[in-house]
């Protein structure tokens, strides 16, 4: 009788588990609007390996991106520093696929040591990129700072749009500043969340002066319990004031930022289900042992 009751509990748990995990997965984007950037210093074998990793063939639109291309694209006015690859070589590669309106920006990164997926997404929103799936990779570990330029170049080709020089520079400076803040905090995700929230408040409040931008930064840092020194505040203010002066559609930008927040919430939910699955697996093993005794 106890064994039958045990089987009933086991069946109930199995039903619960499958009910929880049976949600439909998001459909993968079509590749008809895909453009790939390949580091100009990749060998032929590495180029093919990058395409294979992205599950794309040689017929896809490609752009070769060198360090000189990056410097030229960003322009001489970039005060945040020109990104470079390891040993001043361009190895970072990326693909961007335009998706349906409302999907937001989704980023995956591999072999990138300094720039997180959320940092890329934040900077791309600043650049005016929207509704796209992005994959960043390299055949060897790289900081990832050079990849942003390639992604912006690929978006321009895929969408037949031009990103303004001001947006290019601010997006690059924002990513560099967020990366530096992440290292100081020891938490790159916290740094990305902070920058996302600062931009959200700027989009809502539309400040007219550097002092108003500075106050937003201080208030958001306080809300997130982030300690910034005077130099940190000034550096971030310099970038975010430039951001506030961009000629962009603030409503559209706010929508993209909200999509990023939703994506973060989905990642947290995924982590919860992974923990739940591990717990259920342990429980199943315990029940199996009990049934066999």
C-alpha positions in Angstrom: 0.0 0.0 0.0 2.9 2.4 0.9 4.6 1.6 -2.3 1.4 2.4 -4.3 1.1 5.7 -2.4 4.8 6.4 -3.2 4.1 5.8 -6.9 1.1 8.2 -6.7 3.3 10.9 -5.2 6.0 10.2 -7.8 3.5 10.5 -10.7 2.2 13.8 -9.2 5.7 15.2 -9.1 6.5 14.1 -12.6 3.3 15.8 -13.8 4.2 19.0 -12.0 7.7 19.0 -13.4 6.6 18.5 -17.0 3.9 21.1 -16.5 6.4 23.6 -15.3 8.9 23.0 -18.1 6.4 22.5 -21.0 6.3 26.2 -21.9 6.9 26.8 -25.6 10.4 28.0 -26.4 10.8 31.3 -28.3 11.1 30.7 -32.0 14.5 31.3 -33.4 14.9 34.2 -35.8 15.1 33.7 -39.5 18.5 34.2 -41.0 17.4 36.0 -44.2 18.3 39.4 -42.6 21.7 38.2 -41.1 25.0 40.0 -41.6 28.3 38.6 -40.1 31.4 40.6 -39.2 34.7 38.7 -39.1 37.9 39.9 -37.6 40.3 40.8 -40.4 43.2 39.0 -38.6 41.5 35.6 -38.6 43.0 32.8 -40.6 40.9 31.1 -43.2 40.4 28.1 -40.9 39.3 30.4 -38.1 36.9 32.3 -40.4 35.2 29.0 -41.3 35.2 27.9 -37.7 33.4 31.2 -36.7 30.7 30.6 -39.4 30.3 27.0 -38.4 29.9 28.1 -34.8 27.2 30.5 -35.8 25.6 27.8 -37.9 25.9 29.9 -41.1 27.4 29.1 -44.4 29.7 31.1 -46.7 26.8 32.6 -48.6 25.8 34.9 -45.7 26.7 38.6 -46.1 30.0 39.2 -44.4 32.1 42.3 -43.5 35.8 42.1 -42.6 36.6 44.4 -39.7 40.2 45.5 -39.0 41.5 47.7 -36.1 41.9 50.5 -38.7 38.3 50.0 -39.8 37.2 50.4 -36.1 39.2 53.6 -35.7 37.9 55.1 -38.9 34.3 54.1 -38.0 34.4 55.6 -34.5 36.1 58.8 -35.7 38.8 60.9 -34.1 36.3 62.6 -31.7 35.9 59.5 -29.5 37.2 60.4 -26.1 36.4 57.0 -24.5 39.3 55.3 -26.2 39.4 53.2 -29.3 38.9 49.5 -28.6 41.6 47.1 -29.7 42.0 43.4 -29.9 44.6 41.3 -28.3 48.1 42.4 -29.6 46.2 45.1 -31.6 44.7 42.3 -33.8 41.1 42.0 -34.8 39.7 38.5 -33.9 36.3 39.3 -32.5 33.4 38.2 -34.8 29.7 38.7 -34.6 26.4 38.0 -36.4 23.3 40.2 -36.2 19.9 39.0 -37.3 17.0 41.5 -37.6 13.9 40.2 -36.0 10.2 41.2 -35.8 9.3 44.5 -34.3 8.8 44.2 -30.5 11.3 41.4 -30.0 14.0 43.7 -28.5 17.7 43.0 -28.5 19.1 39.6 -27.5 22.8 39.0 -27.2 24.9 35.9 -26.7 28.7 36.1 -26.2 31.4 33.4 -26.2 35.1 33.8 -25.4 34.6 37.4 -24.3 36.3 38.3 -21.0 35.4 41.9 -20.2 32.2 43.0 -22.0 29.0 41.2 -20.9 26.0 40.4 -23.0 24.0 43.1 -21.2 26.7 45.7 -21.8 26.5 45.0 -25.5 22.7 45.2 -25.5 22.8 48.5 -23.6 25.3 50.1 -25.9 23.4 48.9 -29.0 20.2 50.5 -27.7 22.2 53.8 -27.4 23.3 53.3 -31.0 19.7 53.0 -32.2 19.8 49.3 -32.8 16.5 47.5 -32.1 14.8 44.2 -32.5 17.9 42.0 -33.3 19.5 38.8 -32.3 23.3 39.2 -31.8 26.0 36.6 -31.4 29.6 37.6 -30.4 32.5 35.2 -30.5 36.2 34.7 -31.0 38.5 31.8 -31.6 40.5 32.8 -28.5 39.6 34.9 -25.4 39.3 38.6 -26.1 38.1 41.6 -24.1 35.3 42.0 -26.5 35.5 45.8 -26.7 36.2 45.8 -30.5 33.1 43.7 -31.3 30.6 46.5 -30.7 31.9 48.4 -33.8 31.4 45.4 -36.0 27.9 44.8 -34.7 27.0 48.4 -35.5 28.5 48.1 -39.0 26.5 44.9 -39.6 23.3 46.5 -38.4 23.7 49.3 -40.8 24.1 46.9 -43.7 21.3 44.6 -42.6 18.8 47.4 -42.0 20.0 49.8 -44.7 20.2 52.5 -42.0 23.0 54.8 -40.9 23.9 55.2 -37.3 24.9 58.8 -36.6 28.5 59.6 -35.7 27.4 60.9 -32.3 25.6 57.7 -31.5 28.5 55.6 -32.6 30.9 57.5 -30.3 28.5 57.6 -27.3 27.7 53.9 -27.6 31.4 53.1 -27.6 32.2 55.4 -24.7 29.2 54.0 -22.7 30.4 50.4 -23.2 33.9 51.3 -22.1 32.7 53.2 -19.1 30.3 50.4 -18.1 33.1 47.8 -18.5 35.5 49.9 -16.2 32.7 50.3 -13.6 32.0 46.6 -13.7 35.7 45.9 -12.9 35.7 48.4 -10.0 32.5 46.9 -8.6 33.6 43.3 -9.2 30.1 42.8 -10.6 29.7 43.6 -14.4 26.0 42.7 -14.3 25.4 45.3 -11.5 27.3 47.9 -13.6 25.1 47.1 -16.7 21.9 47.2 -14.6 23.0 50.6 -13.2 23.7 52.1 -16.7 20.4 50.7 -18.0 18.5 52.4 -15.2 20.3 55.7 -15.6 19.4 55.7 -19.3 15.8 54.8 -18.4 15.6 57.8 -16.1 17.2 60.1 -18.7 14.6 58.9 -21.2 11.8 59.6 -18.7 13.1 62.9 -17.3 14.9 64.3 -20.4 17.3 66.4 -18.3 18.5 69.7 -19.8 21.9 70.1 -18.0 24.9 68.2 -16.8 23.9 68.9 -13.2 20.5 67.2 -13.8 22.2 64.2 -15.4 24.6 64.1 -12.4 21.7 64.0 -10.0 20.1 61.1 -11.8 23.3 59.2 -11.6 23.7 59.8 -7.9 20.1 58.9 -7.2 20.3 55.6 -9.2 23.5 54.7 -7.6 21.9 55.2 -4.2 18.9 53.1 -5.2 21.1 50.2 -6.2 23.5 50.6 -3.2 26.5 51.4 -5.5 29.3 53.6 -4.1 30.8 55.9 -6.6 33.6 58.3 -6.0 33.7 61.8 -7.4 35.7 60.8 -10.4 33.4 57.9 -11.2 30.4 60.2 -11.1 32.1 62.8 -13.3 33.2 60.1 -15.9 29.7 58.7 -16.1 28.1 62.1 -16.2 30.3 63.1 -19.2 29.1 60.1 -21.1 25.4 60.2 -20.0 25.1 63.9 -20.7 26.2 63.2 -24.3 23.6 60.4 -24.4 20.9 62.9 -23.2 21.8 65.2 -26.0 21.4 62.6 -28.8 18.7 63.2 -31.4 16.8 60.0 -30.8 13.3 58.8 -30.3 13.0 58.6 -26.5 9.8 56.5 -26.6 11.4 53.9 -28.9 14.5 53.9 -26.7 12.4 53.4 -23.6 10.6 50.4 -25.2 14.0 48.8 -26.0 15.2 49.3 -22.5 12.0 47.7 -21.2 12.7 44.7 -23.4 16.1 44.4 -21.9 14.6 44.4 -18.4 12.2 41.7 -19.5 15.1 39.7 -20.9 16.9 39.9 -17.5 13.7 38.8 -15.7 13.5 35.8 -18.1 17.1 34.9 -17.3 16.3 35.0 -13.6 13.3 32.8 -14.2 15.4 30.3 -16.2 17.9 30.2 -13.2 15.0 29.4 -10.9 13.7 26.5 -13.1 17.3 25.1 -13.4 17.5 25.0 -9.6 14.0 23.5 -9.4 15.0 20.8 -11.9 18.1 19.9 -9.9 16.0 19.6 -6.7 13.4 17.4 -8.5 16.2 15.2 -9.9 17.5 14.7 -6.3 14.0 14.0 -5.1 13.4 11.4 -7.9 16.6 9.6 -6.9 15.5 9.5 -3.3 12.1 8.1 -4.3 13.7 5.5 -6.5 15.9 4.4 -3.6 12.8 4.2 -1.3 10.8 2.1 -3.9 13.6 -0.3 -4.3 14.0 -1.0 -0.6 
